Amino acid sequence: MKLIRDLLVLGSGILSAVYLLNLGFGVVEIIPDNVPIFGNLDEATAVALLINCLAYFGLDVGHLLRRKTDAAKPTPKTHDIDVTK
């Protein structure tokens, strides 16, 4: 079962990469790019699928898209104050 899943994920990743390479020079499009708002949804879906396929095989490129957190900020100190008295 794992081999079948691996092959399906690999095939999905290859298909999404080929779709993003635009080998059809814009002739083969699921949604034409000139359609307002929805024109780039097929490319966005292919990118999301490719990122997930790469993460499945251990190549996490999603961290490149995340914002950097403020790791240098000190955490605020809390004091144990009993306010019930």
Helices and strands as residue ranges (DSSP letters): H 2-21, H 41-56, G 62-64
